[in-house]
Amino acid sequence: MKLVNTRPKRGKSGIHQIALSRRLRHWGEVLPRQSALSELLQAIEHPSACTGQFVLLAAQLMQLRHLFTAMRFVSDIALDALREMLALLKTHPHLKSNRNLRANISRMEFMLRRLMRQKQRSFSLDLWFEMFVCKIVDVFELYLYGVLRQCLKKNPRAIAEASITMQDLLNLKDIDDAIKRIVEDKADKESFFGLPNIADFLEKRFGVALDRASGGYRKMLEVIEVRHLIVHRDSKVSRRFVEKTNRREFKEGDRFPIDADYVLQAMRSAQDLALDLEAVLKQKGVVSP
């Protein structure tokens, strides 16, 4: 009985097989596989000293970072992997004698060409980058609302004056329920006016002063303004944007460039500014972890 050597030869087939293996390993390295809890704990230096609102913010930013990584790389890597797979199949020794194999390879090549044309003509990451910037601002503003709510809940006397209708008062159970309603309304109202006004309110009522000269604060102000451009002006620069951000290199009507680096900077700015705020909240003892 003749033994068959199943060890792959070091020809074109072997080279393509190695290339494909490396490509797939790289794919696995790029896509997020780490434990969510592990990364979350690494993102928070002292978990017990942070508010629940910061933990929520860190978790949401972590999810966005994972999604961003997968979205950014998966299309290119998938197409490269398909290309490598086709190159490997075309070196198979049974290619000449197997009509079905040739037909399958032809269909895959046609699909690859079509995907490449679609990517070149219509697939753009700009829309995805804009969506990520909007979502980053959303989760950061949700964090600010949570901080305001916690501060007011622990220190309701900071609300100088408030009004409540007789109908609402009759529907409430007791004074604690009324205070809870007033706190919710005040947090909603103050969070609506944006980061500078929230910073003013926290400093005036609770002595929580953010460093407004810090890179995180200034960058987050810009990211929020960029979100306004995306939502209201199709990402086109306005005169108000130039005045508020001092980005004099842009003219009114220019399209604000949003790339992968800008998305990552926005994520980092949101987390850095939240960390700064957490440190001040801890120092002042305004909220409990």
TAFENTA-V195659 format. One record per pair of residues at least 4 apart in sequence whose ideal C-beta (glycine too) atoms are under 8 Angstrom apart, sorted by the first residue. I is the first residue (numbers start at 1). GAP is how many residues later the second one is. D is the distance in whole Angstrom. If there is no record, write none. Layout:
i: <I | I>
gap: <GAP | GAP>
d: <D | D>
This chain:
i: <8 | 8 | 8 | 9 | 9 | 10 | 10 | 11 | 11 | 12 | 12 | 13 | 13 | 13 | 13 | 14 | 15 | 16 | 16 | 16 | 16 | 16 | 17 | 17 | 18 | 19 | 19 | 19 | 20 | 20 | 20 | 20 | 20 | 20 | 21 | 22 | 23 | 23 | 23 | 23 | 23 | 24 | 24 | 25 | 26 | 26 | 27 | 27 | 27 | 27 | 27 | 27 | 28 | 30 | 30 | 30 | 31 | 31 | 31 | 31 | 32 | 32 | 32 | 32 | 34 | 34 | 35 | 36 | 36 | 36 | 36 | 37 | 38 | 39 | 39 | 40 | 40 | 40 | 40 | 40 | 41 | 43 | 43 | 43 | 43 | 44 | 44 | 44 | 44 | 46 | 47 | 48 | 49 | 49 | 49 | 50 | 50 | 50 | 50 | 51 | 51 | 51 | 51 | 51 | 51 | 51 | 51 | 51 | 52 | 52 | 52 | 53 | 53 | 53 | 53 | 53 | 54 | 54 | 54 | 54 | 54 | 55 | 56 | 56 | 56 | 56 | 57 | 57 | 57 | 57 | 57 | 57 | 57 | 57 | 58 | 58 | 58 | 59 | 60 | 60 | 60 | 61 | 61 | 61 | 61 | 61 | 61 | 62 | 63 | 64 | 64 | 64 | 64 | 64 | 64 | 65 | 65 | 65 | 66 | 67 | 68 | 68 | 68 | 68 | 68 | 68 | 69 | 70 | 71 | 71 | 71 | 72 | 72 | 73 | 74 | 75 | 75 | 75 | 76 | 77 | 78 | 79 | 79 | 79 | 79 | 79 | 80 | 81 | 82 | 82 | 82 | 82 | 82 | 83 | 83 | 84 | 85 | 85 | 86 | 86 | 86 | 86 | 86 | 87 | 88 | 89 | 89 | 89 | 89 | 90 | 90 | 91 | 92 | 94 | 94 | 95 | 95 | 95 | 98 | 99 | 100 | 101 | 102 | 103 | 104 | 105 | 106 | 107 | 108 | 109 | 110 | 111 | 112 | 113 | 114 | 115 | 116 | 117 | 118 | 118 | 119 | 125 | 125 | 126 | 126 | 127 | 128 | 129 | 129 | 129 | 129 | 129 | 129 | 130 | 130 | 130 | 130 | 131 | 132 | 132 | 132 | 133 | 133 | 133 | 133 | 133 | 133 | 133 | 133 | 133 | 134 | 134 | 134 | 134 | 135 | 136 | 136 | 136 | 136 | 136 | 136 | 137 | 137 | 137 | 137 | 137 | 137 | 138 | 139 | 139 | 140 | 140 | 140 | 140 | 140 | 141 | 141 | 142 | 143 | 143 | 143 | 144 | 144 | 144 | 144 | 145 | 145 | 145 | 145 | 146 | 147 | 147 | 147 | 147 | 147 | 148 | 148 | 148 | 148 | 148 | 148 | 148 | 148 | 149 | 149 | 149 | 149 | 150 | 150 | 151 | 151 | 151 | 151 | 151 | 151 | 151 | 151 | 151 | 152 | 152 | 152 | 152 | 152 | 152 | 153 | 153 | 154 | 154 | 154 | 155 | 155 | 155 | 156 | 156 | 156 | 158 | 158 | 159 | 159 | 159 | 162 | 162 | 162 | 164 | 164 | 164 | 164 | 164 | 165 | 166 | 167 | 168 | 168 | 169 | 172 | 172 | 172 | 173 | 174 | 175 | 176 | 177 | 178 | 179 | 180 | 181 | 182 | 183 | 184 | 185 | 186 | 187 | 188 | 189 | 190 | 190 | 190 | 191 | 193 | 193 | 194 | 194 | 195 | 195 | 195 | 195 | 195 | 196 | 196 | 197 | 198 | 199 | 199 | 199 | 200 | 201 | 202 | 202 | 202 | 202 | 203 | 203 | 203 | 203 | 206 | 206 | 207 | 207 | 208 | 208 | 208 | 208 | 208 | 209 | 210 | 210 | 210 | 210 | 210 | 210 | 211 | 211 | 212 | 212 | 213 | 213 | 214 | 214 | 214 | 214 | 215 | 215 | 215 | 216 | 216 | 216 | 216 | 216 | 216 | 217 | 217 | 217 | 218 | 219 | 219 | 219 | 219 | 220 | 220 | 220 | 220 | 220 | 221 | 221 | 221 | 222 | 222 | 222 | 223 | 223 | 223 | 223 | 224 | 225 | 225 | 225 | 225 | 226 | 226 | 226 | 226 | 227 | 228 | 228 | 228 | 229 | 229 | 229 | 229 | 229 | 229 | 229 | 229 | 230 | 230 | 230 | 233 | 233 | 235 | 235 | 235 | 236 | 236 | 236 | 236 | 237 | 237 | 237 | 237 | 237 | 237 | 237 | 237 | 237 | 237 | 238 | 238 | 239 | 239 | 240 | 241 | 241 | 241 | 241 | 242 | 242 | 242 | 242 | 242 | 242 | 250 | 250 | 257 | 258 | 258 | 259 | 260 | 261 | 262 | 263 | 264 | 265 | 266 | 267 | 268 | 269 | 270 | 271 | 272 | 273 | 274 | 275 | 276 | 277 | 278 | 279 | 280 | 281 | 281 | 282>
gap: <5 | 6 | 9 | 4 | 5 | 4 | 5 | 4 | 80 | 4 | 79 | 4 | 75 | 78 | 79 | 4 | 4 | 4 | 68 | 71 | 72 | 75 | 4 | 71 | 4 | 4 | 65 | 68 | 4 | 61 | 64 | 65 | 67 | 68 | 4 | 4 | 4 | 54 | 57 | 58 | 61 | 4 | 57 | 4 | 4 | 51 | 4 | 46 | 47 | 50 | 51 | 54 | 5 | 39 | 43 | 47 | 38 | 39 | 42 | 43 | 33 | 34 | 37 | 38 | 4 | 5 | 4 | 4 | 23 | 26 | 27 | 4 | 4 | 4 | 23 | 4 | 15 | 18 | 19 | 22 | 6 | 15 | 18 | 19 | 228 | 6 | 10 | 11 | 14 | 4 | 8 | 241 | 229 | 233 | 240 | 4 | 5 | 228 | 239 | 4 | 95 | 96 | 99 | 227 | 230 | 236 | 237 | 238 | 4 | 94 | 237 | 4 | 90 | 93 | 94 | 97 | 4 | 89 | 220 | 221 | 224 | 4 | 4 | 86 | 87 | 90 | 4 | 82 | 83 | 85 | 86 | 213 | 214 | 217 | 4 | 213 | 216 | 4 | 4 | 79 | 82 | 4 | 75 | 78 | 206 | 209 | 210 | 4 | 4 | 4 | 68 | 71 | 72 | 75 | 203 | 4 | 199 | 202 | 4 | 4 | 4 | 64 | 192 | 195 | 196 | 199 | 4 | 4 | 4 | 54 | 57 | 53 | 188 | 4 | 4 | 4 | 44 | 48 | 4 | 4 | 4 | 4 | 33 | 36 | 37 | 40 | 4 | 4 | 4 | 26 | 29 | 30 | 33 | 4 | 29 | 4 | 4 | 23 | 4 | 19 | 22 | 23 | 26 | 4 | 4 | 6 | 12 | 16 | 19 | 5 | 15 | 4 | 9 | 4 | 7 | 6 | 7 | 10 | 4 | 4 | 4 | 4 | 4 | 4 | 4 | 4 | 4 | 4 | 4 | 4 | 4 | 4 | 4 | 4 | 4 | 4 | 4 | 4 | 4 | 5 | 4 | 4 | 135 | 4 | 132 | 4 | 4 | 4 | 129 | 130 | 131 | 133 | 134 | 4 | 100 | 105 | 128 | 4 | 4 | 131 | 134 | 4 | 90 | 93 | 94 | 97 | 125 | 129 | 130 | 133 | 4 | 93 | 96 | 97 | 4 | 4 | 87 | 127 | 130 | 131 | 134 | 4 | 86 | 87 | 90 | 129 | 133 | 4 | 4 | 131 | 4 | 80 | 130 | 133 | 134 | 4 | 50 | 4 | 4 | 127 | 131 | 4 | 47 | 51 | 54 | 4 | 42 | 43 | 46 | 4 | 4 | 55 | 130 | 134 | 140 | 4 | 38 | 39 | 42 | 43 | 50 | 53 | 54 | 4 | 34 | 35 | 38 | 4 | 137 | 4 | 7 | 51 | 54 | 55 | 57 | 130 | 135 | 136 | 4 | 6 | 7 | 31 | 34 | 35 | 27 | 30 | 132 | 133 | 134 | 50 | 51 | 131 | 23 | 26 | 27 | 47 | 48 | 23 | 24 | 27 | 20 | 23 | 24 | 4 | 5 | 14 | 17 | 18 | 4 | 4 | 4 | 4 | 13 | 9 | 5 | 6 | 9 | 4 | 4 | 4 | 4 | 4 | 4 | 4 | 4 | 4 | 4 | 4 | 4 | 4 | 4 | 4 | 4 | 4 | 7 | 8 | 11 | 7 | 4 | 5 | 4 | 30 | 4 | 22 | 25 | 26 | 29 | 4 | 25 | 4 | 4 | 4 | 11 | 13 | 4 | 4 | 4 | 6 | 7 | 8 | 4 | 5 | 6 | 7 | 78 | 80 | 77 | 79 | 69 | 72 | 73 | 76 | 78 | 71 | 4 | 7 | 63 | 66 | 67 | 70 | 6 | 65 | 5 | 6 | 4 | 5 | 4 | 58 | 59 | 62 | 4 | 54 | 57 | 4 | 53 | 56 | 57 | 59 | 60 | 4 | 56 | 59 | 4 | 4 | 46 | 47 | 50 | 4 | 46 | 49 | 50 | 53 | 4 | 23 | 24 | 4 | 23 | 25 | 4 | 43 | 46 | 47 | 4 | 4 | 16 | 19 | 20 | 4 | 15 | 30 | 32 | 4 | 4 | 5 | 13 | 4 | 5 | 6 | 7 | 8 | 9 | 12 | 27 | 4 | 5 | 28 | 4 | 5 | 20 | 21 | 23 | 17 | 18 | 19 | 20 | 4 | 5 | 10 | 13 | 14 | 15 | 16 | 17 | 18 | 19 | 4 | 14 | 4 | 13 | 4 | 4 | 6 | 9 | 15 | 4 | 5 | 6 | 8 | 9 | 10 | 4 | 6 | 5 | 4 | 5 | 4 | 4 | 4 | 4 | 4 | 4 | 4 | 4 | 4 | 4 | 4 | 4 | 4 | 4 | 4 | 4 | 4 | 4 | 4 | 4 | 4 | 4 | 5 | 6 | 7>
d: <7 | 5 | 6 | 7 | 6 | 5 | 8 | 7 | 7 | 6 | 5 | 6 | 6 | 4 | 7 | 6 | 6 | 6 | 6 | 5 | 4 | 6 | 6 | 6 | 6 | 6 | 5 | 8 | 6 | 7 | 4 | 6 | 8 | 6 | 6 | 6 | 6 | 7 | 6 | 5 | 5 | 7 | 6 | 7 | 6 | 7 | 6 | 8 | 8 | 5 | 8 | 6 | 7 | 7 | 5 | 7 | 7 | 6 | 7 | 7 | 8 | 4 | 6 | 6 | 6 | 5 | 7 | 6 | 7 | 7 | 8 | 6 | 7 | 6 | 6 | 7 | 7 | 6 | 6 | 6 | 6 | 5 | 8 | 6 | 7 | 6 | 7 | 7 | 6 | 7 | 7 | 6 | 7 | 6 | 6 | 4 | 6 | 5 | 6 | 7 | 8 | 7 | 6 | 6 | 7 | 6 | 8 | 6 | 6 | 8 | 8 | 6 | 5 | 3 | 6 | 7 | 6 | 7 | 6 | 8 | 5 | 6 | 6 | 8 | 7 | 7 | 6 | 6 | 7 | 8 | 4 | 7 | 7 | 5 | 6 | 7 | 8 | 7 | 6 | 4 | 8 | 6 | 7 | 7 | 5 | 6 | 6 | 7 | 6 | 6 | 6 | 6 | 7 | 7 | 7 | 6 | 8 | 6 | 6 | 6 | 6 | 6 | 8 | 6 | 8 | 8 | 6 | 5 | 8 | 8 | 6 | 7 | 6 | 5 | 6 | 7 | 7 | 7 | 6 | 6 | 6 | 6 | 7 | 6 | 7 | 7 | 6 | 6 | 6 | 7 | 8 | 6 | 8 | 7 | 6 | 6 | 6 | 8 | 6 | 6 | 6 | 6 | 7 | 7 | 8 | 7 | 7 | 5 | 8 | 6 | 6 | 8 | 7 | 5 | 6 | 6 | 6 | 8 | 7 | 6 | 6 | 6 | 6 | 7 | 6 | 6 | 6 | 6 | 6 | 6 | 6 | 6 | 6 | 6 | 6 | 6 | 6 | 6 | 6 | 6 | 4 | 6 | 7 | 6 | 7 | 6 | 6 | 7 | 5 | 6 | 7 | 7 | 5 | 7 | 5 | 6 | 6 | 6 | 6 | 5 | 8 | 7 | 6 | 6 | 6 | 6 | 6 | 7 | 6 | 6 | 6 | 5 | 6 | 7 | 6 | 6 | 7 | 8 | 5 | 6 | 6 | 6 | 6 | 5 | 4 | 8 | 8 | 6 | 7 | 7 | 7 | 7 | 4 | 8 | 7 | 6 | 7 | 6 | 6 | 8 | 6 | 6 | 6 | 7 | 5 | 6 | 6 | 8 | 4 | 6 | 6 | 8 | 7 | 7 | 7 | 6 | 8 | 4 | 6 | 6 | 7 | 7 | 8 | 6 | 7 | 7 | 4 | 6 | 4 | 6 | 7 | 7 | 8 | 6 | 8 | 8 | 5 | 6 | 6 | 6 | 6 | 4 | 6 | 6 | 8 | 5 | 7 | 6 | 7 | 8 | 7 | 7 | 5 | 7 | 6 | 4 | 6 | 6 | 7 | 5 | 5 | 7 | 7 | 5 | 6 | 6 | 7 | 6 | 7 | 6 | 6 | 6 | 7 | 7 | 4 | 5 | 6 | 4 | 7 | 6 | 6 | 7 | 6 | 6 | 6 | 6 | 6 | 6 | 6 | 6 | 6 | 6 | 7 | 8 | 7 | 6 | 5 | 6 | 4 | 7 | 7 | 7 | 6 | 8 | 7 | 6 | 6 | 6 | 7 | 6 | 6 | 6 | 5 | 7 | 6 | 6 | 5 | 4 | 8 | 7 | 7 | 6 | 5 | 7 | 7 | 5 | 6 | 8 | 7 | 5 | 6 | 6 | 6 | 7 | 8 | 6 | 8 | 6 | 6 | 7 | 6 | 6 | 5 | 8 | 7 | 7 | 7 | 8 | 8 | 6 | 6 | 8 | 8 | 6 | 5 | 4 | 4 | 8 | 6 | 7 | 6 | 8 | 7 | 6 | 7 | 8 | 4 | 6 | 8 | 5 | 6 | 5 | 7 | 7 | 7 | 6 | 5 | 7 | 7 | 5 | 6 | 7 | 7 | 7 | 5 | 6 | 6 | 6 | 8 | 6 | 7 | 6 | 6 | 7 | 7 | 5 | 8 | 5 | 7 | 7 | 7 | 6 | 6 | 8 | 5 | 8 | 8 | 6 | 5 | 5 | 7 | 6 | 7 | 6 | 7 | 5 | 6 | 8 | 4 | 7 | 6 | 7 | 5 | 7 | 5 | 7 | 6 | 6 | 5 | 6 | 6 | 7 | 8 | 8 | 8 | 6 | 7 | 6 | 8 | 7 | 5 | 7 | 7 | 5 | 7 | 7 | 7 | 6 | 6 | 7 | 6 | 6 | 6 | 7 | 6 | 6 | 6 | 6 | 7 | 6 | 6 | 7 | 7 | 6 | 6 | 6 | 6 | 5 | 5 | 8>
